[in-house]
Amino acid sequence: CKGIIAWSECAAGMQRDLLRELPAESRERILEKLLVLHPPQEVILEEPIVRQYDASRPIRFILVGAAFFRKGGSELLRAFEKLAKDEGLPVKLVVVSSLRLEPYAARETEADVLWAKEKIAENPEWIEYYEQLSHKEVFELVKTCDVGLLPTWADSYGLSVLECQAHGVPVISTDVRALPEINNTECGWLIRVPKNDLGEALYMTEEERQKLSLQIQSGLEVIVRSIVGNPSVIPVKGRASIERIRRFHDPEAYAQSLREIYQKALR
């Protein structure tokens, strides 16, 4: 092994933590090979699309991901029902997801999937739903939206954040795992949640899951209300999103870094 490439400082930290189980000599030999190289992402739009909003032209928030519940889908449905339906705010939730069931993090059940499907079917006035789209179709849909969403319980990285930012669409995310490395209050919004020392959200017990869910939902409500109250912040953060993609995820810079890693390995 000539090198170990971690996509984030979080991933590298987890690797270092795991290596504590090895003898010091072996651990140091491996740690010497460990480096962080964030994935590449080309800029899709050079400038964010600026829109005017009113009751007939709501602010569009988009979530993309098959693992709907792990990515904060239940919390989104509850928050947007309160914001759009009960409070009458000019917002629309756009969802692209197969509502995949998985026994991880949120621990959703078939009953949760049924509840989500019913909620989506009953509320077309504030939910726009797609079960599945091609990658190209997703990008075209993102261009019609204003704010990206990843209020996730657990994600190893968060590539959809990069894709939204590359369109000038700022993102609301939690601060778990690698997300604080790619999203911040300059280019988006962060929901602070309880985490362990490695950046993983606390969700192992029922009590922890309930607390996490409530914090995500309340965080969403506060942030969305603030955006509706001052929508001019959307293009400002959108421009900052494009700039951070250009600065930290340039494909040519990534290719050069990877080339240097392989050239060093061949010496």
Phi, psi and omega in degrees: 000124182261337181195150176237116184258118175261140180284345183207163174296327178298312179297319178296320179296321177295322178295317179298320179296318178297322184288350176297341180285346182267159173301151186305317183297313179295320181299314182294323179298324179283318182299330178298336183267353187273130176215161181252128177220102181295148184293156180279154175205120178283151175286128182269314178240133181286336179221143176293151176279123182263129183232161171257144186237144171202190184300327180272347178230076185290159173288128186259124180247130187238135172242130177236125178162131180297322182279070188304312187286319177297329182271014174091021184298316179298317180295324177296314181298317180292317181294314183287332174296318179293316185286314184276315186277310184279318184264347177070026180287148181280074181227152176224136178261118178255125185234130171240105185195143173276359183057043183300137178270127178215139184275058187215139175063276185286342177055042181292161181237177176299327178296324178293319179297315179298316178301315181296317180298318179294318180297318179294315182294328185277348189228056180294343181290335178233005175234132173242116191240137174228125180290321182202139175221156174288164180301318179296317180294323177298315180298321178294324178291319179302324180297338179269358185251168187246325183223133176273159183228130168210066178279057194282151172280323185199119174217135181293330178218291183114053183298331179296334176295314179300319182294320176294313181301324180293342175265002185075024179253104181292157191238141167264121179221166168282178183250034182271158174048235185276354189300322177294343178280338183241353178222144180203180184284351176281321184248359182191212181220140180242135172261116180281130180228162178294135183220163172270184185294342181264003178089008179273133178298153179272113182212020185283329180252163179299320179297317179295320180294320179295317180295317180298315180300315181295321181291322178295313181297313181294323177297318177300314182299316180297314184292315181297319177300320180293324178292316178298323180289335181215071184294345178296344179288339184299306179293332177296311178290331177297317178294320178295326178295314179298319181295321180288329174295315180298323185280320189251349185229023181301122183301324180291319178295320178298314181298319179295318178297318180294320179299318180295324178297315181288324178295320177296322181292336182272352181288000000 
